């Protein structure tokens, strides 16, 4: 006889591959319905961008079928509720934001903003609520890359005047580029820049977000330190290219984060290789394996590599991210894969910090 208890016991044999605990222990089993020989199960994941959700679904069906060969119809529905870093200091500035991610590089020219923009859109395409804060005040490129130029509105929210972020491609966006003329330079000392970053957190109505991504300027200066010291970041992501000069500067950015107690969520290698469109031959223009080596030597995760492609550059210039303009291509799938790997690392970090151990 099929019972709710027997289904739950079967699901104890299914593990979350990232958290290394079973679905019942992790409180992911939200509903079980039995109708004769028909079974309905609802599983709640820790992120809609879970890279292995299809495997968990198939494993759940398999274990239920093993326990009850007479089950005729097994339906497993996957929902998601992104885990939060749960820090009171974060709630002072960003009360409805669950996770904050700093995308950084030790030097300019590695495609950090291209990665940040496509990463934000990739997470949103998977169903997450995403914001992108362009913290590169001296060289704001996010408005151009995401095809937005209008000034944000001001609105009274809960009795306070707030800036309403611009929205495009399913993400909320804020940048100094919205507030200045296109050709005007930002000539500010460090204190003014630091104050602007704080305002972009406290004076912007970000609303409910699963992930707020900060596109940082290159280097390890005032803006990076202000962000790290103002809010408890969920973690930092380092963007590099395979070449040695880039890896050396990326290592400095990594060490800077660790000195201010910001966890490293992983390394992304941009411009990993080039595939000639006429011959299909692969060229490692900037070297090979540098990002993976950097991750391994510094006890962190290699989130993935992104190749050089003219269409990726064109997408940034035209304001149409590559994952939007070429959604079905192999390279777009790499951005989606990296986003899912990042989401998995955040879930792992939060589960450890929050000591998830709930049983039914």
C-alpha positions in Angstrom: 0.0 0.0 0.0 1.3 3.5 -1.0 1.4 5.9 2.0 2.8 9.3 2.6 5.2 7.8 5.1 6.5 5.2 2.6 7.0 7.9 -0.1 9.0 10.1 2.4 11.1 7.1 3.3 11.8 6.5 -0.3 12.9 10.1 -0.8 15.4 9.7 2.1 17.5 7.8 -0.5 17.8 10.8 -2.8 20.6 13.2 -2.1 21.1 16.8 -3.1 24.4 16.4 -5.0 25.7 19.8 -3.9 24.6 19.8 -0.2 25.4 16.0 0.2 22.3 15.4 2.3 19.0 13.7 1.5 15.9 15.7 0.4 14.0 14.9 3.6 16.8 16.0 5.9 17.1 19.2 3.9 13.3 19.8 4.2 12.9 19.9 0.4 9.9 17.7 0.4 7.0 20.1 0.7 4.0 18.1 -0.3 3.1 14.4 -0.9 -0.3 13.4 -2.3 -1.6 9.9 -2.8 -4.6 9.0 -5.0 -4.8 5.3 -5.4 -1.7 4.3 -7.3 -1.0 7.8 -8.4 1.7 9.8 -6.5 2.3 13.6 -6.5 5.4 15.1 -4.9 6.5 18.7 -4.6 10.2 19.3 -4.0 11.5 22.8 -3.1 15.1 23.5 -4.3 17.5 26.1 -2.8 17.7 27.9 -6.1 15.8 27.8 -9.4 19.2 27.8 -11.1 20.1 24.4 -9.6 22.4 22.7 -12.1 21.3 19.2 -11.2 17.6 19.6 -10.7 16.8 17.2 -13.5 18.9 14.5 -11.9 17.2 15.0 -8.6 13.8 14.7 -10.2 14.7 11.5 -12.0 16.3 10.1 -8.8 13.1 10.8 -6.9 10.9 9.1 -9.4 13.3 6.1 -9.5 13.3 5.7 -5.7 9.5 6.0 -5.5 9.2 3.4 -8.3 11.6 1.1 -6.5 9.6 1.3 -3.3 6.3 0.9 -5.1 6.5 -0.9 -8.4 2.7 -0.7 -8.5 2.7 3.1 -8.7 1.1 4.0 -12.1 1.7 7.7 -12.3 4.5 9.5 -10.5 4.6 13.3 -10.8 7.4 15.3 -9.2 7.1 19.0 -9.4 10.2 21.2 -8.7 9.8 24.6 -7.1 12.5 26.8 -5.6 13.1 29.1 -2.6 16.6 30.7 -2.7 18.5 30.4 0.6 19.6 33.6 2.3 22.8 34.6 4.0 20.7 35.8 7.0 22.8 38.6 8.4 21.3 41.5 10.4 23.8 44.0 9.0 22.8 43.2 5.5 19.1 43.9 6.3 20.0 47.4 7.4 20.9 48.3 3.8 19.2 45.7 1.7 16.3 44.3 3.8 14.8 42.2 1.0 17.9 41.0 -0.7 18.9 37.4 0.0 22.4 37.2 -1.4 25.0 39.8 -2.5 27.7 38.8 -5.0 30.7 41.0 -6.0 32.1 40.3 -9.5 35.7 41.5 -9.5 39.0 41.5 -11.4 42.5 42.5 -10.5 42.9 44.4 -13.8 40.8 46.0 -16.6 40.3 44.5 -20.0 39.3 41.0 -18.9 35.6 41.3 -19.8 34.4 41.5 -16.2 31.3 43.7 -17.0 30.4 41.4 -20.0 30.5 38.4 -17.6 28.6 40.2 -14.9 25.8 41.3 -17.3 25.4 37.9 -19.0 25.6 36.2 -15.6 22.8 38.3 -14.2 20.6 37.7 -17.2 21.4 34.0 -17.1 20.3 33.7 -13.5 17.1 35.6 -14.3 16.4 33.3 -17.3 16.5 30.4 -14.8 13.8 32.0 -12.7 15.7 33.9 -10.1 15.0 37.5 -9.0 18.2 39.4 -9.9 19.6 42.9 -9.5 22.7 44.3 -11.0 24.5 47.3 -9.4 27.1 48.9 -11.6 29.7 49.8 -9.0 32.3 50.8 -11.6 31.7 54.5 -11.1 34.6 55.8 -13.2 33.8 53.6 -16.2 30.1 52.6 -16.0 29.4 50.2 -19.0 26.3 48.3 -17.8 23.8 50.7 -19.2 25.3 50.3 -22.7 25.6 46.5 -22.3 22.0 46.1 -21.2 20.5 48.6 -23.6 19.1 51.0 -21.1 19.6 54.8 -21.0 16.6 56.3 -19.3 16.9 57.9 -15.9 15.5 56.0 -13.0 12.3 57.4 -11.3 12.1 58.7 -7.8 9.2 57.4 -5.6 8.1 57.5 -2.0 8.4 54.0 -0.5 7.4 53.5 3.2 7.6 57.2 3.8 11.1 57.6 2.3 12.2 59.0 -1.1 13.7 56.1 -3.1 15.3 55.6 -6.5 13.5 53.0 -8.5 16.0 50.9 -10.5 15.6 50.5 -14.3 14.5 47.1 -15.5 15.5 45.2 -18.6 15.8 41.5 -19.5 14.2 40.5 -16.3 16.7 42.2 -14.0 16.8 45.4 -11.9 19.7 47.7 -12.8 21.3 50.7 -11.2 24.3 52.7 -12.5 25.9 56.1 -12.2 25.6 56.1 -15.9 21.9 56.7 -15.6 22.6 59.9 -13.7 25.3 61.6 -15.8 25.6 62.6 -19.5 27.2 59.9 -21.6 30.5 61.7 -22.2 30.9 63.3 -18.8 33.7 61.8 -16.7 33.2 61.1 -13.0 35.9 63.0 -11.3 35.5 62.1 -7.6 37.8 61.4 -4.7 37.6 58.1 -2.9 35.2 59.4 -0.2 32.7 60.6 -2.7 32.8 57.3 -4.6 32.4 55.3 -1.4 29.4 57.5 -0.5 27.8 56.9 -3.9 28.1 53.1 -3.5 26.4 53.3 -0.1 23.6 55.4 -1.5 23.1 52.9 -4.3 22.3 50.3 -1.7 20.4 52.3 0.9 18.5 54.8 -1.3 17.5 52.4 -4.1 14.3 50.4 -3.8 15.7 47.0 -4.8 12.6 45.1 -3.5 12.8 41.3 -3.2 15.9 39.9 -4.8 17.4 36.4 -4.7 20.8 37.8 -6.0 22.2 41.3 -6.1 25.3 41.3 -8.3 27.9 44.1 -7.9 30.0 44.8 -11.0 33.1 46.2 -9.4 35.8 48.4 -11.0 39.2 46.8 -11.6 41.7 46.6 -8.9 41.5 46.6 -5.1 40.7 50.2 -4.2 38.2 52.3 -2.2 35.0 51.0 -3.8 35.9 47.4 -3.2 36.8 48.1 0.5 33.7 50.2 1.0 31.4 47.5 -0.2 33.2 44.8 1.8 33.1 46.8 5.0 29.5 48.1 4.6 27.6 44.9 4.0 28.4 41.3 4.6 28.8 40.0 1.1 27.7 36.4 0.3 30.9 36.1 -1.6 33.1 37.3 -4.4 33.6 36.0 -8.0 37.0 36.6 -9.7 37.1 37.1 -13.5 40.4 36.5 -15.2 41.8 35.5 -18.6 44.2 32.6 -18.9 47.3 34.7 -19.4 49.9 35.1 -16.6 49.6 38.9 -16.2 45.9 38.6 -15.7 46.2 35.7 -13.3 48.7 37.6 -11.2 46.3 40.6 -10.8 43.3 38.2 -10.2 45.2 36.6 -7.4 45.6 40.1 -5.8 41.8 40.6 -6.0 41.2 37.2 -4.5 43.6 37.9 -1.6 42.0 41.3 -1.0 38.6 39.7 -0.5 40.0 37.1 1.9 41.7 39.8 4.0 38.4 41.5 4.5 36.6 38.2 5.2 34.7 37.9 2.0 34.3 34.3 0.9 35.4 33.4 -2.7 32.6 31.7 -4.6 34.7 30.8 -7.5 36.8 31.8 -10.6 35.5 32.5 -14.1 37.9 32.4 -17.0 36.9 34.8 -19.8 38.5 34.6 -23.3 39.4 31.0 -22.6 39.9 30.1 -26.3 38.9 31.0 -29.8 37.3 28.7 -32.4 37.9 29.7 -36.0 34.5 29.9 -37.7 35.8 28.7 -41.1 37.9 25.7 -39.9 36.5 24.9 -36.5 40.1 24.9 -35.2 40.6 25.9 -31.5 43.2 28.5 -30.6 44.3 29.3 -27.0 45.2 32.9 -27.7 45.8 33.9 -24.1 47.1 30.6 -22.8 45.4 27.6 -21.4 44.1 26.4 -18.0 45.0 29.5 -16.1 41.7 30.0 -14.4 41.5 26.3 -13.3 45.0 26.5 -12.0 44.3 29.6 -10.0 41.2 28.1 -8.5 43.0 24.9 -7.5 46.0 26.6 -6.0 43.7 28.9 -3.9 41.2 26.2 -2.7 38.2 27.6 -4.5 35.9 26.5 -7.3 36.4 26.9 -11.1 33.0 28.1 -12.2 33.7 27.8 -15.9 35.3 29.2 -19.0 33.9 31.5 -21.7 35.4 31.6 -25.2 36.1 34.6 -27.4 33.3 35.2 -29.9 32.5 38.2 -32.0 28.8 37.9 -31.2 29.5 38.2 -27.4 31.3 41.5 -28.1 28.6 42.7 -30.5 25.9 41.9 -27.9 27.6 44.2 -25.4 28.0 47.0 -27.9 24.3 46.7 -29.1 22.8 46.3 -25.6 21.6 42.8 -26.1 23.4 40.3 -23.9 24.7 37.1 -25.7 22.4 34.8 -23.6 19.4 36.8 -25.0 20.6 37.2 -28.6 21.9 33.7 -29.0 20.0 31.7 -26.4 20.4 28.2 -28.0 24.1 28.3 -28.8 26.8 26.3 -27.0 28.4 29.5 -25.7 25.1 30.8 -24.2 24.8 27.5 -22.4 28.2 28.1 -20.9 26.9 31.3 -19.3 23.9 29.5 -18.0 26.1 26.7 -16.7 28.3 29.2 -14.9 25.3 30.9 -13.4 24.0 27.5 -12.1 27.4 26.6 -10.7 27.5 29.9 -8.9 24.0 29.4 -7.5 25.0 26.0 -6.2 28.0 27.4 -4.4 25.8 30.0 -2.7 23.4 27.3 -1.6 26.3 25.3 -0.2 27.7 28.3 1.7 24.3 29.3 3.1 23.5 25.7 4.2 26.7 25.5 6.1 26.3 29.0 7.7 22.7 28.4 8.6 23.4 24.8 9.7 20.4 23.3 7.8 19.4 20.1 9.5 15.7 19.8 9.4 13.9 16.5 9.3 10.3 15.6 8.6 
